[in-house]
Amino acid sequence: MPYHVLIRGVDRQPIYVDDRDHLRRWRYLKVAVARFRWIIICHVGMPNHDHLVVLVPEDTMAEGMQFVNGEYAKWVNWRHDRVGHLLQGRYKLLLVEGESYLFELCSYVHLNPVRAGLVERPEDYRWSTYSGYIDASQALPWVNYDILLRQLSPDPIRARQKYRELVERDIARKPPAPWKQIRNGFFLGSDSWVERTKQMMNLRAGRKGPRTSSGRIDLALVLNVVACATGTTVAELLDGNQEPGANLRPLLVAAAHRVGGHSYAEIASALGYRSRSGVAHALSRFEQRRGELAGTFEQIALALTVQ
């Protein structure tokens, strides 16, 4: 599930002094990709604020942002001999529905320098990931361009052309800011998606804590969240011999093991597998269907882990 993160300077003061600051910021984002398993979709560093669109497969948003913002603030204060806060309080976070809303958001982010009058065309702004979307030779190694581009065309060249057309269309038509579509102060997406996501989060919020003393997430909670995300019942999920339970078993096992922290033996006992090899086979099937199941899995992981 993608997040949009907005970071502002204190009192809207500049957070970048020169190119070295921008390069250092990118260095910390690159580290976050490796250390916290972030998947960065787009980034634009404006003079007094930052836009970041990122997928966080695991519960590392808070820790990752603390690292990126904390290390960067220390660097700027040291390098420019300043004291005090650089960034304004807590960053603003939005949870974004995939595909159409993600394209709309990334186009808006990439056009920030144009709207601010810094450049005439988005590709002319150096501290943006846009150039890598339209020109493979400008791609940054720590940015995942495929998440957007592969939805436009299987041909990489055609996909880049289509993304350029999408952004240039928005230059001409000047669509309203996506923020006007925010729901409940946290969600950017369709009504049905917002309600489903809120329902899953409420399931977790109804518990005293998502993890047991052993560090695992209660398996009953995992079952309820997976049922909610897939529009089924817990009883249907537990019946692995009939549909829809049989088809959803790889997703359920992946959620229980990779998000919930349960062992093969625990999952086998709870879900009726004869041995741990059955659990391993289900995880293998999940990997084979990852492209199909990834969006739902991310939604489940978010509902189970977001703070």
Backbone torsions as a table, in degrees:
resi	resn	phi	psi	omega
1	MET	NA	124.4	-177.2
2	PRO	-76.8	146.2	170.2
3	TYR	-111.4	146.7	163.8
4	HIS	-107.4	128.6	-178.7
5	VAL	-118.1	129.0	177.1
6	LEU	-116.8	123.6	179.7
7	ILE	-120.5	125.0	-179.1
8	ARG	-113.5	154.7	171.9
9	GLY	-76.0	153.4	177.7
10	VAL	-57.9	129.8	-179.4
11	ASP	54.0	29.9	179.4
12	ARG	60.4	26.7	176.6
13	GLN	-78.4	157.8	-179.3
14	PRO	-58.8	142.7	174.1
15	ILE	-108.8	-7.3	175.3
16	TYR	-124.0	135.3	176.1
17	VAL	-100.3	-39.5	-177.6
18	ASP	-155.0	-174.0	-175.7
19	ASP	-63.1	-33.8	-179.8
20	ARG	-61.9	-34.3	177.4
21	ASP	-66.6	-43.8	177.7
22	HIS	-60.0	-44.9	-179.8
23	LEU	-63.0	-37.4	178.6
24	ARG	-67.1	-39.8	177.4
25	ARG	-59.9	-45.4	178.4
26	TRP	-63.3	-35.7	178.6
27	ARG	-60.3	-42.9	-179.7
28	TYR	-69.2	-35.2	176.0
29	LEU	-65.0	-40.1	177.2
30	LYS	-61.0	-41.9	177.3
31	VAL	-63.1	-39.8	-179.6
32	ALA	-62.2	-35.3	177.3
33	VAL	-61.4	-43.2	-178.6
34	ALA	-77.2	-43.8	-172.1
35	ARG	-80.6	-37.6	-173.8
36	PHE	-111.7	6.2	177.0
37	ARG	60.4	34.4	175.2
38	TRP	-71.2	152.0	172.2
39	ILE	-121.2	101.3	-176.0
40	ILE	-85.6	125.5	-178.5
41	ILE	-96.2	-44.7	174.7
42	CYS	-155.4	156.5	179.4
43	HIS	-150.7	139.2	172.2
44	VAL	-136.5	122.4	177.2
45	GLY	-98.2	102.0	177.7
46	MET	-85.8	164.9	-176.8
47	PRO	-53.9	-40.9	-176.6
48	ASN	-121.2	10.9	175.5
49	HIS	-160.6	164.8	-177.9
50	ASP	-123.6	140.0	168.9
51	HIS	-115.4	132.5	179.1
52	LEU	-137.5	128.7	172.3
53	VAL	-114.3	121.5	-168.2
54	VAL	-145.9	142.4	170.2
55	LEU	-96.7	132.2	179.7
56	VAL	-119.6	96.1	-174.9
57	PRO	-62.8	-28.9	-179.2
58	GLU	-123.5	176.8	-176.1
59	ASP	-79.2	68.6	-176.8
60	THR	-122.8	9.6	-177.4
61	MET	-60.4	-53.5	-176.2
62	ALA	-61.9	-46.5	-178.8
63	GLU	-65.0	-41.7	-179.5
64	GLY	-65.8	-43.1	179.3
65	MET	-67.3	-35.6	177.0
66	GLN	-61.3	-41.0	178.2
67	PHE	-66.5	-53.4	-174.8
68	VAL	-61.4	-50.1	-177.8
69	ASN	-71.8	-40.8	-178.4
70	GLY	-64.8	-47.1	-179.3
71	GLU	-66.7	-38.2	-179.8
72	TYR	-66.5	-43.4	179.3
73	ALA	-61.2	-40.9	178.4
74	LYS	-63.5	-41.0	179.3
75	TRP	-61.8	-48.1	-178.0
76	VAL	-63.5	-44.5	-179.9
77	ASN	-62.3	-40.7	178.7
78	TRP	-68.0	-47.5	-173.5
79	ARG	-68.6	-36.4	-175.4
80	HIS	-105.3	12.8	175.0
81	ASP	52.1	51.8	179.3
82	ARG	-120.9	164.7	177.4
83	VAL	-130.2	163.5	177.7
84	GLY	93.6	179.9	-177.1
85	HIS	-73.0	140.1	175.2
86	LEU	-97.2	-41.9	-173.9
87	LEU	-104.6	148.3	-174.1
88	GLN	-82.2	103.7	172.9
89	GLY	48.1	-142.6	-179.6
90	ARG	-85.3	141.2	176.5
91	TYR	-62.6	154.8	177.2
92	LYS	-93.2	134.6	-172.8
93	LEU	-123.9	133.5	173.8
94	LEU	-125.1	140.7	173.1
95	LEU	-98.2	129.2	-168.6
96	VAL	-117.9	132.5	172.1
97	GLU	-70.5	145.4	-175.5
98	GLY	-69.1	-179.3	174.7
99	GLU	55.9	-108.5	-169.4
100	SER	-58.3	-42.6	-179.6
101	TYR	-69.5	-32.7	-179.9
102	LEU	-69.3	-40.9	176.8
103	PHE	-63.0	-45.2	179.8
104	GLU	-59.6	-44.1	-178.4
105	LEU	-66.2	-48.1	-177.2
106	CYS	-64.7	-37.3	175.8
107	SER	-61.8	-43.8	179.5
108	TYR	-62.5	-43.6	179.4
109	VAL	-63.1	-45.2	-178.1
110	HIS	-67.1	-21.9	179.5
111	LEU	-91.4	1.0	179.1
112	ASN	-53.9	-47.2	-179.4
113	PRO	-63.0	-31.3	177.8
114	VAL	-70.0	-47.3	-179.9
115	ARG	-62.9	-31.6	-179.6
116	ALA	-80.7	-4.5	178.8
117	GLY	78.3	16.1	-179.8
118	LEU	-78.7	-31.9	179.2
119	VAL	-144.9	164.7	176.1
120	GLU	-88.1	-31.1	-178.4
121	ARG	-129.1	143.7	-174.5
122	PRO	-61.7	-30.7	-178.9
123	GLU	-70.6	-12.8	179.5
124	ASP	-83.4	-8.6	-179.4
125	TYR	-92.3	117.2	-171.4
126	ARG	-67.2	-37.0	-169.6
127	TRP	-94.1	51.7	-179.2
128	SER	-142.1	150.5	176.6
129	THR	-83.3	0.0	-174.8
130	TYR	-60.2	-43.7	-176.6
131	SER	-56.7	-35.7	178.7
132	GLY	-68.7	-22.0	177.4
133	TYR	-76.5	-30.1	-175.8
134	ILE	-105.0	-10.8	-178.5
135	ASP	-143.7	110.3	-175.9
136	ALA	-59.1	-29.5	-179.1
137	SER	-69.5	-15.7	179.8
138	GLN	-99.2	3.6	-175.6
139	ALA	-67.6	138.5	175.9
140	LEU	-89.5	134.9	-173.6
141	PRO	-65.7	-19.7	-177.5
142	TRP	-97.6	4.2	178.0
143	VAL	-104.7	136.1	177.4
144	ASN	-95.2	101.0	-179.4
145	TYR	-83.7	-22.0	-172.4
146	ASP	-65.9	-30.8	-176.4
147	ILE	-56.6	-41.0	176.8
148	LEU	-84.9	-47.4	-170.8
149	LEU	-65.0	-37.6	-176.9
150	ARG	-68.8	-17.7	176.3
151	GLN	-80.0	-15.7	-178.3
152	LEU	-92.2	-36.4	179.8
153	SER	-170.8	145.4	174.3
154	PRO	-70.7	-17.1	178.0
155	ASP	-88.6	114.6	-175.9
156	PRO	-56.5	-38.7	-179.2
157	ILE	-66.6	-44.9	179.1
158	ARG	-66.0	-37.5	179.6
159	ALA	-62.0	-41.7	179.0
160	ARG	-66.6	-37.2	176.3
161	GLN	-62.9	-42.3	-179.3
162	LYS	-65.9	-38.7	179.4
163	TYR	-67.2	-39.9	175.9
164	ARG	-59.1	-44.2	179.9
165	GLU	-62.4	-40.3	179.6
166	LEU	-61.5	-46.7	-178.4
167	VAL	-69.5	-41.9	179.8
168	GLU	-66.6	-31.6	174.0
169	ARG	-62.1	-40.5	179.9
170	ASP	-70.0	-26.5	173.9
171	ILE	-62.1	-41.7	-176.6
172	ALA	-75.5	-42.4	-173.0
173	ARG	-91.0	-13.3	176.4
174	LYS	47.8	66.2	-179.7
175	PRO	-65.7	156.7	177.8
176	PRO	-64.7	156.2	179.3
177	ALA	-60.5	138.3	178.7
178	PRO	-57.3	-24.2	-176.0
179	TRP	-60.2	-23.1	-179.5
180	LYS	-71.3	-12.8	179.2
181	GLN	-101.2	6.7	-178.5
182	ILE	-67.0	138.0	178.8
183	ARG	-116.4	135.4	178.1
184	ASN	56.9	23.3	174.8
185	GLY	72.9	2.6	-172.3
186	PHE	-141.0	-20.7	-171.2
187	PHE	-112.7	138.2	172.5
188	LEU	-125.0	102.0	-176.4
189	GLY	174.9	-174.1	-178.7
190	SER	-72.1	160.2	-179.6
191	ASP	-58.7	-44.4	-176.8
192	SER	-65.0	-40.8	178.8
193	TRP	-65.8	-43.0	179.7
194	VAL	-60.3	-46.1	-178.2
195	GLU	-64.3	-40.9	-179.9
196	ARG	-65.8	-42.3	179.9
197	THR	-66.8	-42.5	177.5
198	LYS	-61.8	-39.2	180.0
199	GLN	-62.3	-42.2	178.9
200	MET	-66.5	-39.8	178.6
201	MET	-66.1	-36.2	178.9
202	ASN	-66.4	-33.2	176.2
203	LEU	-58.8	-45.0	-179.6
204	ARG	-71.5	-37.6	-178.0
205	ALA	-65.0	-23.3	-179.8
206	GLY	-74.0	-8.3	178.4
207	ARG	-97.0	153.9	177.7
208	LYS	-64.3	-30.7	179.4
209	GLY	-170.3	142.8	-175.4
210	PRO	-70.0	-26.2	-175.0
211	ARG	-110.0	144.3	176.9
212	THR	-79.0	178.7	179.8
213	SER	-62.4	-23.4	179.2
214	SER	-82.3	-4.5	-179.4
215	GLY	93.5	-3.0	179.1
216	ARG	-88.1	155.7	173.6
217	ILE	-88.7	131.2	-179.0
218	ASP	-45.5	124.0	-176.6
219	LEU	-63.0	-31.8	176.9
220	ALA	-63.0	-37.9	177.6
221	LEU	-67.7	-41.6	176.7
222	VAL	-57.7	-46.0	179.3
223	LEU	-59.5	-45.0	-178.6
224	ASN	-65.3	-41.3	-179.7
225	VAL	-68.3	-42.2	177.7
226	VAL	-63.3	-41.1	177.8
227	ALA	-60.8	-43.6	179.5
228	CYS	-64.2	-43.7	-177.3
229	ALA	-66.6	-28.3	-175.2
230	THR	-105.5	0.1	178.8
231	GLY	69.1	31.6	179.2
232	THR	-120.7	-172.5	175.4
233	THR	-112.1	162.3	177.2
234	VAL	-61.4	-39.1	179.5
235	ALA	-60.5	-41.4	179.0
236	GLU	-66.5	-38.8	178.6
237	LEU	-64.4	-37.3	-177.4
238	LEU	-72.8	-19.3	178.1
239	ASP	-89.4	88.9	-176.7
240	GLY	-78.8	0.5	-178.8
241	ASN	-97.7	-12.0	-178.6
242	GLN	-130.2	159.7	176.1
243	GLU	-77.2	149.5	2.3
244	PRO	-85.8	-4.1	-175.6
245	GLY	-58.6	-41.6	-177.9
246	ALA	-62.8	-41.9	-178.7
247	ASN	-69.3	-29.8	-176.6
248	LEU	-93.5	-3.0	-176.7
249	ARG	-58.4	-42.8	178.1
250	PRO	-59.3	-39.1	178.9
251	LEU	-66.1	-43.6	179.9
252	LEU	-63.2	-45.2	-179.1
253	VAL	-64.4	-41.8	178.8
254	ALA	-62.4	-40.3	178.8
255	ALA	-65.9	-42.9	-178.7
256	ALA	-65.9	-39.2	-176.3
257	HIS	-84.8	-51.4	-171.2
258	ARG	-83.1	-29.5	177.4
259	VAL	-101.0	-46.1	-176.9
260	GLY	-74.9	-22.6	178.0
261	GLY	81.6	14.8	-178.1
262	HIS	-82.8	146.7	-179.6
263	SER	-77.3	165.6	176.2
264	TYR	-57.0	-42.7	-177.3
265	ALA	-64.3	-42.2	179.5
266	GLU	-64.5	-42.1	-179.8
267	ILE	-68.0	-41.7	178.8
268	ALA	-58.9	-44.0	-179.8
269	SER	-65.7	-43.4	-175.9
270	ALA	-72.9	-34.7	-173.7
271	LEU	-103.3	4.5	172.4
272	GLY	83.9	21.2	174.8
273	TYR	-77.9	146.4	-179.9
274	ARG	-72.3	-29.0	-179.0
275	SER	-154.4	173.4	179.8
276	ARG	-67.3	-22.3	179.9
277	SER	-64.0	-30.1	176.5
278	GLY	-64.9	-37.7	177.1
279	VAL	-67.0	-43.5	178.7
280	ALA	-60.6	-39.2	179.2
281	HIS	-65.8	-40.0	178.6
282	ALA	-63.4	-40.0	177.8
283	LEU	-66.8	-35.4	176.4
284	SER	-64.3	-40.7	177.3
285	ARG	-65.7	-35.0	176.6
286	PHE	-61.8	-43.6	179.5
287	GLU	-62.2	-38.6	178.9
288	GLN	-65.2	-29.3	-177.6
289	ARG	-107.3	18.2	-173.8
290	ARG	-56.3	-41.9	179.8
291	GLY	-58.2	-37.7	-179.8
292	GLU	-75.9	-37.9	-170.5
293	LEU	-99.5	-8.0	-171.4
294	ALA	-58.4	-44.2	-177.7
295	GLY	-61.7	-45.3	179.1
296	THR	-67.2	-39.1	179.2
297	PHE	-62.2	-42.6	179.2
298	GLU	-63.3	-38.8	179.0
299	GLN	-64.1	-41.9	177.8
300	ILE	-64.1	-46.0	-179.5
301	ALA	-60.4	-40.5	178.8
302	LEU	-62.9	-47.4	-177.8
303	ALA	-62.1	-30.9	-177.5
304	LEU	-85.6	-20.4	-171.0
305	THR	-122.3	-21.5	-175.0
306	VAL	-61.3	140.9	-177.7
307	GLN	-87.4	NA	NA
